[in-house]
Amino acid sequence: MKELQHLNSYFLRYKYRLIIGVIITIISKVFIVFTPRFTGNAIELIENYISNKNALLSDFKHEMLYYILLILGVSLLAAFFTFLMRQKLIVMSRLIEFDLKNNVFKQYERLSQNFYKQNRTGDLMNRISEDVSRVRMYFGPAIMYSINTITLFVILIPMMVNTAPKLALYTLLPLPILSVAIYKLSKEIHLRSTIVQQYLSKLTIFTQEAFSGISVIKAYGITDKTINKFENLALESKQKNMDLVKVQAWFFPFMILLIGLSNVLVIYIGGMQYINGHIKSIGTLIEFLLYVNMLTWPVATVGWVTSIVQQAEASQKRINEFLKITPEIKNENEDLYTFDTDIEFKNVSFTYPDTNIEALKNLSFKINQGETIAIIGQTGSGKSTILNLITRLHDASSGEIIIGNKTINNHNLNLLRENIGVVPQDPFLFSDTIANNIKFGKSDATKSEIITAAKNAAVHNNIIQFKNSYETILGERGITLSGGQKQRVSIARAIIKEPQILLFDDCLSAVDTETEELILNNLKSISKQKTTIIVSHRISSAKNANTILVLEDGQIVQKGTHNQLISTEGYYKDLYEKQLSEKEA
């Protein structure tokens, strides 16, 4: 139960629902236990009428009507309070499920990039769906049935013992056996269902990757191989499901067997006691039969509830593993303020913790507010890492990054990111309309603002050619669009935000040089008074920058304007001449 202690705060949050739910549950059970007693009295009334030849039929009818109305009344009241019980306790469990899912998702959002590199998407989704659902069963059915069982035991057993002690003993004898058996079955079901969930995760992960990479699978001609692999995985999953249902198949038959055994004991032993005169009325036997059937399911739930608690604890343990992780990137400042957007790196080094690759080494440079710098270098030279540090997706291993008059760690993280527009190297578009993908950067953007942003990103003419224009629904990850169109929609998303800092990470690699030139000319006017960093492999994207940095192995090896660098021997000049010759060819 140690892992479930984390959930106590949710009980406190909904304590009034819980308390009222418990009270209503007790009231509902109090009403329902009167049904067997009134039924027994009614049977006894029939016996007395039959045995007493002088009894008046009218008196019998009035008394019988009285018991019928009593039985109907307490049944209706029990049903009404049972409805209220579920409204309080089950609804409470759903509210807690909602809160817990939100808290898990918020934690996912707070965790750093390294967390997502170390955990697979399928597992993360299972924890927020399957695991949280199992925990909900602990809040709802487990609590509700536990209160039901305790209440019925406290009320019914004394009533049964008081009515017929010996019969009560024989009647209750099979019930502990039922509870232990259900517990054993539930434990085995839990073990096997855990394995089934693991295979479900495997199937989910496999199909997700297969659908996402369908073009690669077809291009490499491994469709049949992929199908066979899925079939083998599905067969293994089916076998694990069959192992589970074979055990589950024993649950209700075994419960019915023991219910039947209890009923047989009541009829036989109670019948013998009636014949011997120890029990005065057949109504008592009927009353006991109803008591047995009333107790059987609550007794069976003891084992079931125990299994629910075990599953909830196992699931909560998996959830707690993530909830207890302290985010590496913390927001140390919640103040709201304005700040200058000049950026300075002072002896900044950074090593990726998961690979121990040193991406930046004592890097120092400064960008004044309103300036544009370009960063050129080979793959792996540290270009994208600089942008990741500015957006605080990672924190520098050493050195200082200063934006305005504050070190980056002292800035309000949310405010900092609100003032930055990023166009990543690999643009991610949501399965939504093109318009909504563009206004993702500014949720209250008007239609005219969306169109203006699209025109500045040179993608407007492409969009209006679609049947539904800006209302076209994109496929998963924007698969409906070409690589160049995705990059340009991503640029529109960044510039509609009107941020103070613009970061472009090789975002024009998939467009032709003519479109690139058009976009760069539009960005000149947009980026006035904004601090802009352009990471690129193309000289054409970098040549108009105020300053160009050439990176190699995480260090600046060249620095200057385009004209200065093409007149100096080095990587920049060699790249310029190579791209120039390719263009002329």
FIDREN-699538 format. One record per residue (C-alpha): x, y, z. Coordinates in steps of 0.05 Angstrom, whole numbers, padded with zeros to 5 digits, always signed. Each point is the difference from the previous one (the first is absolute). Layout:
# residues N
XYZ/...
***
This chain:
# residues 585
+00000+00000+00000/+00061+00045+00003/-00006+00022-00073/-00074+00017+00009/+00016+00050+00055/+00014+00050-00055/-00075+00000-00014/-00021+00024+00069/+00000+00072-00024/-00055-00018-00050/-00043-00029+00056/+00009+00065+00038/-00019+00040-00062/-00066-00038-00006/-00010-00015+00074/-00072+00025+00002/-00020-00044-00059/+00034-00059+00033/-00032+00011+00069/-00069+00010-00030/+00010-00061-00045/+00019-00044+00060/-00061+00024+00039/-00047-00012-00059/+00031-00070-00011/-00014-00019+00072/-00072+00026-00005/-00012-00039-00064/+00023-00065+00032/-00041+00013+00063/-00063+00004-00043/+00017-00060-00043/+00012-00048+00060/-00073+00009+00022/-00025-00034-00064/+00016-00072+00023/-00031+00013+00069/-00065+00027-00030/-00001-00056-00051/+00008-00051+00056/-00056+00032+00039/-00045-00002-00062/+00014-00075-00009/-00015-00011+00074/-00065+00038-00009/-00020-00047-00056/+00018-00061+00043/-00042+00026+00058/-00059+00014-00046/+00002-00070-00029/+00006-00033+00068/-00054+00043+00033/-00067-00017-00030/-00034+00055+00039/+00043+00055-00029/-00037+00053-00039/+00020+00009-00074/-00009+00076+00004/+00049+00005+00059/+00049-00044-00038/-00005+00044-00062/+00011+00063+00040/+00061-00028+00036/+00029-00029-00064/-00010+00067-00036/+00036+00033+00058/+00061-00045-00009/-00001+00007-00075/+00000+00076+00007/+00056-00004+00051/+00042-00044-00046/-00013+00047-00059/+00014+00061+00042/+00067-00023+00028/+00020-00027-00068/-00015+00067-00034/+00037+00038+00055/+00060-00048-00004/+00001+00009-00076/-00004+00076+00007/+00057+00003+00050/+00040-00049-00042/-00007+00048-00059/+00023+00058+00045/+00058-00043+00025/+00025-00012-00071/-00010+00073-00016/+00045+00020+00057/+00054-00054+00002/+00006-00020-00074/-00005+00073-00023/+00053+00017+00052/+00045-00054-00030/-00010+00030-00069/+00017+00070+00025/+00063-00027+00032/+00017-00037-00064/-00008+00066-00037/+00045+00037+00049/+00052-00055+00001/+00004-00003-00076/+00008+00076-00002/+00055-00003+00053/+00037-00055-00038/-00006+00039-00065/+00025+00064+00033/+00059-00039+00027/+00014-00027-00070/-00001+00072-00026/+00049+00023+00054/+00051-00055-00011/+00061+00013-00042/+00020-00026-00069/+00044-00053+00032/-00061-00032+00031/-00032-00011-00068/+00064-00028-00028/+00001-00052+00055/-00074-00021-00002/-00042-00026-00056/-00065+00033-00021/-00042-00063+00007/+00021-00009+00072/-00015+00073+00017/-00069-00007-00031/-00014-00065+00039/+00017+00034+00066/-00047+00058-00011/-00057-00045-00026/+00003-00073+00024/+00037+00013+00066/-00043+00059+00019/-00063-00040-00016/+00023-00055+00048/+00012+00051+00054/-00070+00027-00012/-00028-00069+00018/+00033+00008+00068/-00035+00067+00011/-00068-00024-00025/-00021-00073+00001/+00051-00022+00052/-00024+00051+00051/-00073-00009-00017/+00000-00076+00005/+00043+00001+00063/-00051+00044+00035/-00057-00044-00026/+00033-00063+00026/+00017+00029+00069/-00069+00029+00009/-00036-00064-00020/+00044-00042+00045/-00010+00046+00060/-00076-00001-00009/-00016-00069-00029/+00043-00047+00040/-00028+00021+00068/-00071-00004-00028/+00013-00070-00027/+00033-00025+00065/-00057+00030+00041/-00053-00034-00043/+00032-00070-00006/+00072-00007+00027/+00014-00071-00026/-00029+00013-00069/+00039+00065-00004/+00065-00038+00014/-00011-00051-00055/-00025+00053-00048/+00062+00044+00008/+00049-00058-00003/+00011+00000-00076/+00008+00076-00004/+00072+00005+00026/+00019-00056-00049/-00032+00041-00055/+00038+00062+00020/+00068-00036+00003/-00013-00034-00067/-00020+00065-00033/+00063+00033+00028/+00044-00056-00029/-00035+00005-00067/+00004+00076+00000/+00075-00002+00015/+00012-00047-00058/-00045+00043-00044/+00041+00061+00021/+00066-00034-00019/-00026-00023-00068/-00035+00066-00015/+00066+00037+00013/+00032-00043-00053/-00058+00014-00047/+00010+00075+00012/+00074-00007-00017/-00017-00033-00065/-00052+00053-00014/+00055+00052+00008/+00045-00039-00047/-00056-00003-00053/-00015+00074+00009/+00073+00020-00008/+00010-00046-00060/-00062+00024-00037/+00014+00073+00016/+00071-00005-00028/-00025-00040-00061/-00053+00051-00017/+00047+00059+00010/+00054-00033-00042/-00045-00031-00053/+00035+00037-00057/+00067-00029+00022/-00029-00070+00007/-00028+00003-00070/+00062+00032-00030/+00044-00056+00028/-00049-00054-00023/-00008-00031+00070/-00076+00003+00003/-00007-00076+00005/+00055-00004+00051/-00034+00053+00043/-00067-00036-00007/+00031-00065+00023/+00033+00034+00059/-00067+00030+00020/-00035-00067-00007/+00051-00034+00045/-00007+00055+00052/-00076-00004-00006/+00002-00076+00009/+00042+00007+00063/-00049+00052+00025/-00059-00045-00016/+00032-00058+00039/+00010+00045+00061/-00073+00022-00005/-00021-00073-00004/+00041-00015+00062/-00037+00056+00035/-00071-00019-00021/+00012-00073+00020/+00009+00024+00072/-00056+00051-00005/-00047-00055-00023/+00004-00031+00070/-00022+00064+00036/-00076+00000-00007/-00011-00076-00004/+00038-00009+00065/-00039+00056+00032/-00066-00030-00023/+00021-00068+00026/+00014+00027+00070/-00065+00040-00001/-00036-00063-00018/+00036-00038+00056/-00022+00053+00051/-00071-00004-00025/+00001-00077+00005/+00026+00005+00071/-00056+00050+00018/-00054-00044-00031/+00026-00066+00029/+00023+00021+00070/-00056+00052+00006/-00050-00051-00024/+00023-00051+00051/-00004+00053+00055/-00071+00018-00023/-00021-00073+00002/+00031-00007+00070/-00035+00063+00023/+00063+00041+00012/-00024+00049-00053/-00073+00020+00005/-00012+00026-00071/+00019-00013-00072/+00004+00075-00005/+00064-00004+00040/+00030-00046-00054/-00021+00049-00055/+00030+00056+00041/+00066-00037+00006/+00002-00017-00074/-00007+00074-00016/+00054+00017+00051/+00048-00050-00032/-00011+00027-00070/+00006+00071+00028/+00067-00017+00032/+00031-00042-00055/+00020+00055-00048/+00029+00046+00055/+00041-00059+00025/+00024-00014-00071/+00019+00073-00007/+00049-00006+00058/+00048-00038-00045/-00018+00043-00060/+00012+00064+00038/+00066-00026+00026/+00020-00013-00072/-00023+00071-00020/+00043+00029+00055/+00060-00041-00022/-00008+00022-00072/-00010+00073+00021/+00063-00003+00042/+00040-00029-00057/-00027+00052-00048/+00010+00058+00049/+00072-00023+00010/+00011+00008-00075/-00034+00069+00001/+00040+00022+00061/+00065-00017-00036/-00015+00058-00047/-00035+00046+00050/+00061-00002+00046/+00048+00020-00055/+00025+00071+00011/+00000+00040-00065/+00071+00018-00021/-00024+00067-00028/-00033+00041+00056/-00036+00066-00003/+00034+00040+00055/-00037+00065-00014/-00076+00011-00006/+00004+00076-00008/-00026+00036-00062/+00046+00052-00031/+00029+00026-00066/+00071-00013-00020/+00050+00016-00054/+00015-00056-00048/+00075+00006-00009/+00030-00068+00010/+00070-00017+00027/+00035-00066+00008/+00058+00001+00050/+00045-00061-00002/-00059-00046-00009/+00012-00075-00002/-00052-00054-00007/+00003-00076+00003/-00060-00042-00017/-00013-00042+00063/-00027-00061-00037/+00058-00007-00048/+00056+00039+00035/+00014+00035-00066/+00030+00069+00012/-00039+00043-00049/+00027+00070+00020/+00068+00018+00028/+00012+00068+00034/-00043+00035-00051/-00004+00077+00004/-00036+00049-00045/-00050+00057+00005/-00061+00022-00041/-00027+00070+00011/-00075+00012+00000/-00026+00007-00072/+00060-00035-00031/-00001-00063-00042/+00055-00052+00005/+00009-00063-00041/+00033-00063+00024/+00034-00045-00051/+00034-00067+00012/+00002-00073-00015/-00050-00050+00029/+00015-00011+00074/+00038+00065+00008/-00049+00026+00054/-00044+00048-00040/-00068-00027+00023/+00026-00007+00071/+00008+00075+00004/-00074+00010-00016/-00020-00054+00050/+00039+00037+00055/-00033+00066-00017/-00070-00031+00006/+00023-00037+00063/-00016-00068-00026/+00067-00015+00032/+00042+00038+00051/+00073+00014-00014/+00050-00046+00035/+00044+00060+00016/+00005+00074-00018/-00054+00053-00004/-00054+00018-00049/-00026+00071+00009/-00063+00027-00032/-00012+00074+00013/+00026+00013+00069/-00013-00068+00031/+00033-00068-00004/-00047-00047-00036/-00013-00042+00062/-00026+00062+00037/-00052+00016-00054/-00073-00019+00006/+00002-00063-00043/-00070+00009-00027/+00011+00074-00016/+00066-00016-00034/-00031-00053-00045/-00060+00045-00016/+00050+00050-00028/+00035-00051-00044/-00024-00026-00067/+00033-00066-00021/+00000-00034-00067/+00031-00069+00012/+00041-00040-00050/-00052-00055+00000/-00067+00038+00002/-00057-00033+00038/-00071+00014-00024/-00063-00024+00036/-00056-00040-00031/-00044+00062-00004/-00017+00054-00051/+00055+00039-00033/-00029+00064+00031/+00003-00029+00070/+00071-00025-00011/+00021+00071-00019/-00038+00034+00057/+00031-00050+00049/+00051+00055+00011/-00056+00051+00015/-00066-00032+00020/-00041+00064-00009/+00027+00016-00070/-00050+00025-00051/-00009-00029-00070/+00036+00059-00031/+00060-00009+00048/+00003-00074-00019/+00000+00017-00075/+00053+00055+00009/+00045-00049+00038/-00010-00053-00054/+00017+00051-00054/+00064+00021+00036/+00019-00074+00005/-00015-00007-00075/-00050-00056+00011/-00066+00037-00012/-00003-00018-00074/+00009-00073+00017/-00054+00001+00053/-00055+00031-00043/+00010-00055-00051/-00027-00051+00049/-00074-00015-00005/-00015+00027+00070/+00055+00052-00001/+00020+00020+00071/-00052-00048+00029/+00035-00061-00030/+00011-00053+00054/+00071-00025+00000/+00020-00072+00010/+00040-00023+00060/+00064+00041+00008/-00022+00042-00060/+00009-00058-00049/-00049+00033-00049/+00053+00053-00016/+00067-00005-00034/+00064+00011+00039/+00007+00071-00026/-00073+00017+00015/+00007-00026+00071/+00061+00044+00011/-00036+00061-00026/-00063-00012+00042/+00047-00007+00060/+00032+00067-00019/-00069+00032-00004/-00016-00028+00069/+00063+00033+00029/-00008+00069-00032/-00075+00007+00015/+00020-00001+00073/+00039+00065-00009/+00054-00021+00049/+00060+00042+00021/+00049-00056-00016/-00003-00042-00064/+00037-00066-00006/+00004-00035-00067/+00032-00069+00001/+00017-00019-00072/-00073+00011-00016/+00009+00014-00074/+00037-00063-00019/-00060-00030-00036/-00019+00062-00042/+00029+00022-00067/+00048+00059-00003/-00052+00046-00032/-00050-00012+00056/+00056+00005+00051/+00019+00069-00026/-00072+00023+00003/-00008-00024+00072/+00066+00032+00022/-00020+00066-00031/-00066-00002+00039/+00037-00018+00064/+00044+00062-00008/-00058+00046+00013/-00032-00046+00052/+00064-00007+00041/+00014+00074+00007/+00011+00016+00073/-00001-00075+00014/+00060-00042+00019/+00006-00055-00052/+00043-00062-00006/+00001-00040-00064/+00032-00069+00000/+00012-00025-00070/+00043-00043-00046/-00012+00050-00057/+00042+00062-00011/-00061+00032-00033/-00038-00002+00066/+00059+00029+00040/+00031+00052-00045/-00044+00059+00021/+00010-00009+00074/+00036+00054+00041/+00049-00052+00025/+00014-00071-00022/+00029-00052+00048/+00034-00063-00027/-00001-00058+00049/+00044-00061+00003/-00002-00051+00057/-00039+00048+00044/+00048+00059-00009/+00000+00063-00042/+00054-00007-00053/-00021+00059-00043/-00040+00064+00012/-00018+00059-00043/-00044+00026-00055/-00012-00036-00065/+00050+00044-00038/+00053-00009+00053/-00007-00075+00002/+00001-00013-00075/+00065+00038-00004/+00031-00043+00055/+00025-00071-00009/-00042-00050+00040/-00063-00041+00004/-00047+00057-00019/+00037+00018-00064/+00005-00073-00021/-00074-00010+00012/-00017+00064-00038/+00041-00021-00060/-00029-00070+00001/-00072+00024+00002/+00014+00053-00052/+00027-00052-00049/-00059-00045+00013/-00048+00057-00015/+00036+00017-00065/+00000-00073-00021/
***
